[in-house]
Amino acid sequence: DNAEKIAKRLKAHPLVERVNYPADSDSRDYPIYRKQMKRGGGLISFEVKGTKRDAQRFLNHLQLIQIAVSLGDTETLIQHPATMTHSVVPEEARIKMGISDQLIRLSVGLEAWEDIWDDLEQAFCLLAR
């Protein structure tokens, strides 16, 4: 439930370019999701509008959500693949894999979804300044 609610809000946010979430009916992978899954899971990726610096500034403004290289805990974690997990991959190859400078991966945890969203929203507000 948490990830689905967050994904819907991210998709509607003016500072988000795109959202990747299996349960999104607009996703090109939605037919696979329908065959293989009952729920969308807790992992979302999204692209922040702007630059690599904007994506990093967004992450640095988070207060509840922790930056982590490894995702998949009971607490909400977030990462910037271009500078973390895929930092050694040449830019051209990384872009071909769909990992842009603005891509962020979010592993939604068990906190109240409202608290998770409030943290994301306050970071977006600071980014918009």
LUMNUVO-952971 format. One record per residue: chain; residue in three letters; y negated, z negated, x negated of N, C-alpha, C, CB in turn. Coordinates in steps of 0.1 Angstrom, whole numbers, plus 2048, in hexadecimal, padded with zeros to 3 digits. Glycine has a CB too. Layout:
# LUMNUVO-952971
 gunu tikol  nv  nw  nu cav caw cau  cv  cw  cu cbv cbw cbu
    A   ALA   Y   Z   X   Y   Z   X   Y   Z   X   Y   Z   X
...
# end
This chain:
# LUMNUVO-952971
 gunu tikol  nv  nw  nu cav caw cau  cv  cw  cu cbv cbw cbu
    A   ASP 80C 800 7F8 800 800 800 7F3 800 7F7 800 7F4 809
    A   ASN 7F3 7F7 7ED 7E7 7F6 7E5 7E3 804 7DF 7E9 7EC 7DA
    A   ALA 7ED 80A 7D8 7EA 817 7D2 7E5 822 7DC 7F6 81C 7CA
    A   GLU 7EC 822 7E7 7E8 82C 7F1 7DA 82A 7F6 7F1 82B 7FD
    A   LYS 7D6 81E 7F8 7C8 81B 7FC 7BE 81E 7F1 7C7 80C 800
    A   ILE 7C1 81B 7E5 7B8 81E 7DA 7B7 82D 7D8 7BD 817 7CD
    A   ALA 7C3 834 7D8 7C3 843 7D6 7BA 84A 7E1 7D1 848 7D7
    A   LYS 7BB 845 7ED 7B2 84B 7F8 7A4 849 7F5 7B6 845 806
    A   ARG 7A0 83D 7F1 792 83B 7EE 78D 842 7E2 790 82B 7EC
    A   LEU 796 843 7D7 792 84B 7CC 78F 85A 7CF 79D 84A 7C1
    A   LYS 798 85F 7D8 797 86D 7DC 78A 870 7E3 7A3 871 7E5
    A   ALA 785 866 7EA 778 868 7F1 76C 864 7E9 778 860 7FE
    A   HIS 76E 85F 7DD 762 85A 7D5 75B 865 7CF 767 850 7CA
    A   PRO 74D 865 7D0 745 870 7CA 746 871 7BB 737 86E 7CE
    A   LEU 74A 867 7B4 74A 867 7A5 758 86B 7A0 746 85A 79F
    A   VAL 761 86E 7A9 76F 872 7A5 771 881 7A8 77A 86A 7AD
    A   GLU 775 888 79D 777 896 79E 784 89A 7A5 778 89C 790
    A   ARG 78F 893 7A1 79C 895 7A8 7A5 889 7A6 7A3 8A2 7A2
    A   VAL 7AF 888 7AF 7B8 87D 7AF 7C6 882 7AF 7B6 873 7BC
    A   ASN 7CF 87D 7A7 7DD 880 7A7 7E5 874 7AC 7E2 885 799
    A   TYR 7EB 876 7B8 7F4 86C 7BE 7FE 873 7C6 7EB 862 7C7
    A   PRO 80B 86F 7C4 816 877 7CB 815 877 7DA 823 871 7C7
    A   ALA 810 86C 7E0 810 86B 7EF 804 873 7F5 810 85D 7F3
    A   ASP 7FC 879 7ED 7F0 880 7F2 7F5 88E 7F7 7E5 882 7E7
    A   SER 7F3 890 804 7F8 89C 80A 7F2 8A9 805 7F6 89B 819
    A   ASP 7E7 8A8 7FE 7E0 8B3 7F8 7E6 8B6 7EA 7D1 8B1 7F7
    A   SER 7EE 8AE 7E5 7F4 8AF 7D7 7FE 8BB 7D7 7FB 8A3 7D3
    A   ARG 7FE 8C3 7CC 807 8CE 7CB 815 8C9 7CA 804 8D7 7BF
    A   ASP 817 8BC 7C6 824 8B6 7C5 829 8AE 7D2 825 8AD 7B9
    A   TYR 821 8AF 7DC 824 8A8 7E8 832 8AB 7EE 819 8AB 7F3
    A   PRO 836 8B8 7EE 844 8BB 7F3 84F 8B4 7EB 846 8CA 7F3
    A   ILE 84D 8B3 7DE 857 8AB 7D6 856 89D 7DA 854 8AD 7C7
    A   TYR 84A 897 7DB 849 889 7DF 851 887 7EC 83A 886 7E1
    A   ARG 84F 88F 7F6 855 88D 803 864 88D 802 851 898 80D
    A   LYS 86A 895 7F9 878 896 7F7 87E 88A 7EF 87C 8A3 7F0
    A   GLN 876 885 7E6 87C 87B 7DD 877 86D 7DF 878 87F 7CF
    A   MET 86C 86B 7E6 866 85D 7E7 863 859 7F5 859 85D 7DE
    A   LYS 863 84C 7F7 85F 847 804 850 842 803 868 83B 808
    A   ARG 84C 83E 7F8 83E 839 7F5 839 840 7E9 83D 829 7F4
    A   GLY 82C 83F 7E7 825 846 7DC 826 83F 7CE 818 848 7DF
    A   GLY 82A 832 7CE 82A 82B 7C2 81D 825 7BE 82F 834 7B6
    A   GLY 81C 81F 7B2 810 818 7AE 807 81F 7A4 813 80B 7A9
    A   LEU 80B 82B 79F 804 832 795 7FB 83D 79B 80D 837 78A
    A   ILE 7EE 83D 797 7E5 847 79B 7DE 84C 78F 7DA 841 7A6
    A   SER 7DB 859 78E 7D2 85D 784 7C6 864 78B 7D9 867 77A
    A   PHE 7BA 863 785 7AF 86A 78A 7A5 86D 77F 7A8 860 795
    A   GLU 79D 877 782 792 87C 779 785 877 77D 793 88B 777
    A   VAL 77E 871 774 770 86D 777 767 879 775 76C 861 76E
    A   LYS 75D 87B 77D 754 886 77B 74B 882 76F 74B 889 788
    A   GLY 749 88C 766 741 889 75A 748 88D 74E 73D 87B 75A
    A   THR 747 884 744 74B 887 736 756 87C 732 740 887 72C
    A   LYS 75B 87E 726 764 874 720 75D 867 71F 769 879 712
    A   ARG 751 867 71B 749 85B 71A 748 854 727 73B 85E 714
    A   ASP 746 85C 732 745 856 73F 752 84F 743 741 861 74A
    A   ALA 75D 855 740 76A 84F 743 76C 842 73C 776 859 740
    A   GLN 768 842 72F 769 836 727 75F 82B 72C 766 839 718
    A   ARG 753 82F 730 749 825 735 74F 81F 742 73C 82C 738
    A   PHE 755 827 74B 75B 822 757 765 817 754 761 82E 75F
    A   LEU 76E 81A 74B 778 810 747 772 803 742 782 816 73D
    A   ASN 768 805 73A 762 7F9 733 75A 7F0 73D 758 7FE 729
    A   HIS 757 7F6 749 750 7EE 753 759 7E6 75C 747 7F7 75C
    A   LEU 766 7E9 75C 770 7E2 764 771 7D3 760 77E 7E8 763
    A   GLN 773 7CA 76A 773 7BC 768 781 7B6 76B 768 7B5 770
    A   LEU 787 7BA 776 794 7B5 77B 79F 7BD 774 795 7B5 78A
    A   ILE 79D 7CA 775 7A8 7D3 770 7A7 7D4 761 7A6 7E2 776
    A   GLN 7B3 7D2 75B 7B4 7D1 74C 7B8 7DF 746 7BE 7C7 748
    A   ILE 7B2 7E2 73B 7B5 7EE 733 7C2 7EB 72C 7AA 7F3 72A
    A   ALA 7CC 7F5 72D 7D9 7F3 726 7DF 800 722 7E2 7EB 72F
    A   VAL 7E6 800 717 7ED 80D 713 7FA 80F 71C 7F1 80C 704
    A   SER 801 804 71F 80D 804 727 80A 800 735 818 7FB 720
    A   LEU 80E 809 73E 80B 806 74C 818 801 754 806 813 753
    A   GLY 816 7FB 75F 822 7F8 767 825 7E9 768 82E 7FF 763
    A   ASP 81B 7E1 76A 81C 7D2 76B 819 7CE 779 813 7CB 760
    A   THR 81A 7C1 77C 816 7BC 789 807 7BB 78A 81C 7AE 78B
    A   GLU 7FF 7BC 77F 7F1 7BC 780 7EC 7CA 77E 7EB 7B3 775
    A   THR 7E0 7CD 784 7DB 7DB 783 7D6 7DD 775 7CF 7DC 78D
    A   LEU 7DB 7E9 76F 7D8 7ED 762 7D2 7FB 762 7E4 7EC 759
    A   ILE 7CA 7FF 758 7C4 80C 757 7C3 811 749 7B6 80B 75D
    A   GLN 7C3 81E 747 7C2 823 73A 7BB 831 73A 7D0 825 734
    A   HIS 7B7 835 72E 7B0 842 72C 7B9 849 722 7A2 840 726
    A   PRO 7C2 852 728 7CC 858 71F 7C7 860 714 7D4 862 728
    A   ALA 7BB 867 715 7B6 86F 70B 7B3 867 6FE 7A9 876 70F
    A   THR 7B0 85B 6FF 7AC 852 6F4 7B7 848 6F1 79F 84C 6F5
    A   MET 7C1 847 6F9 7CB 83D 6F8 7D9 843 6F5 7CC 833 704
    A   THR 7E1 845 700 7EE 84A 6FF 7F0 858 6F9 7F5 84A 70C
    A   HIS 7E6 861 6FB 7E6 86E 6F6 7DC 872 6EC 7E5 878 702
    A   SER 7D7 868 6E5 7CC 86A 6DB 7D0 872 6D0 7C7 85C 6D6
    A   VAL 7DD 873 6CC 7E2 87B 6C1 7E5 889 6C5 7ED 874 6BA
    A   VAL 7E5 88C 6D2 7E8 899 6D7 7DC 8A2 6D5 7ED 899 6E6
    A   PRO 7DD 8AE 6CF 7D2 8B7 6CE 7CB 8B9 6DB 7D6 8C4 6C7
    A   GLU 7BE 8BA 6DB 7B7 8BC 6E8 7BC 8C7 6F1 7A8 8BD 6E5
    A   GLU 7BE 8D3 6EA 7C3 8DF 6F2 7D0 8DC 6F9 7C4 8EB 6E8
    A   ALA 7D9 8D6 6F2 7E6 8D3 6F7 7E5 8C8 702 7F0 8CD 6EC
    A   ARG 7DD 8BE 700 7DA 8B4 70A 7D5 8B9 717 7D1 8A9 704
    A   ILE 7CB 8C2 716 7C5 8C9 721 7D0 8D1 729 7B9 8D2 71D
    A   LYS 7D8 8D8 722 7E3 8DF 728 7EC 8D6 730 7EB 8E7 71E
    A   MET 7EE 8CA 72C 7F6 8C0 732 7EF 8BA 73E 7FB 8B5 729
    A   GLY 7E3 8BD 740 7DB 8B8 74B 7D4 8AB 748 7E4 8B6 757
    A   ILE 7D3 8A7 73B 7CD 89B 737 7BF 89E 732 7D6 893 72C
    A   SER 7B6 89D 73B 7A8 8A0 737 7A1 894 731 7A0 8A5 743
    A   ASP 795 896 72C 78D 88B 726 789 881 731 781 890 71F
    A   GLN 789 886 73E 784 87D 749 790 877 750 77C 886 752
    A   LEU 79C 87A 74C 7A8 874 754 7AA 865 751 7B4 87C 750
    A   ILE 7AC 85E 75C 7AF 850 75B 7BC 84D 763 7A4 847 761
    A   ARG 7C5 845 75D 7D1 841 764 7D0 832 768 7DE 843 75A
    A   LEU 7D3 830 775 7D2 823 77B 7E0 81F 780 7C8 823 786
    A   SER 7E5 813 77C 7F1 80D 781 7ED 802 78A 7FA 809 775
    A   VAL 7EE 804 797 7E9 7FA 7A1 7F3 7EF 7A2 7E7 801 7AF
    A   GLY 7EE 7E3 7A1 7F6 7D7 7A1 7F7 7D0 7AF 7F2 7CD 797
    A   LEU 7FA 7C3 7AE 7FC 7BC 7BB 7F0 7B4 7C0 807 7B2 7B8
    A   GLU 7E5 7B5 7B9 7D9 7AE 7BD 7D5 7B4 7CB 7CD 7B0 7B3
    A   ALA 7CC 7AD 7D2 7C7 7B2 7DF 7C0 7C0 7DC 7BD 7A8 7E6
    A   TRP 7C4 7CA 7E4 7BE 7D7 7E1 7AF 7D7 7E2 7C4 7E1 7EC
    A   GLU 7A9 7CF 7EA 79B 7CE 7EB 795 7C9 7DE 797 7C4 7F6
    A   ASP 79B 7C0 7D7 796 7BC 7CA 797 7C7 7BF 79E 7AF 7C5
    A   ILE 7A2 7CE 7C0 7A4 7DA 7B7 799 7E4 7BA 7B2 7E0 7B8
    A   TRP 797 7E7 7C6 78D 7F1 7CA 77F 7EC 7C6 78D 7F4 7D9
    A   ASP 77C 7E0 7C9 76E 7DA 7C5 76C 7DC 7B6 76D 7CC 7C9
    A   ASP 776 7DA 7AE 774 7DB 7A0 771 7EA 79C 780 7D6 798
    A   LEU 779 7F3 7A2 777 801 79F 769 805 7A4 782 80A 7A6
    A   GLU 765 801 7AF 758 805 7B5 74D 800 7AD 757 800 7C3
    A   GLN 74E 7F3 7A8 742 7EE 7A0 741 7F6 793 744 7DF 79D
    A   ALA 74C 7FA 78D 74C 802 781 746 810 784 75A 804 77B
    A   PHE 749 816 790 744 823 794 734 821 795 74A 828 7A1
    A   CYS 730 816 79B 722 814 79E 71A 813 790 71F 807 7A6
    A   LEU 720 80C 787 71A 80B 779 71A 819 772 721 801 771
    A   LEU 724 821 775 725 82E 76F 71A 837 775 733 834 771
    A   ALA 717 836 781 70E 83E 788 6FF 83C 784 70F 83C 797
    A   ARG 6FD 831 77D 6EF 82E 778 6EB 837 76D 6EE 820 774
# end
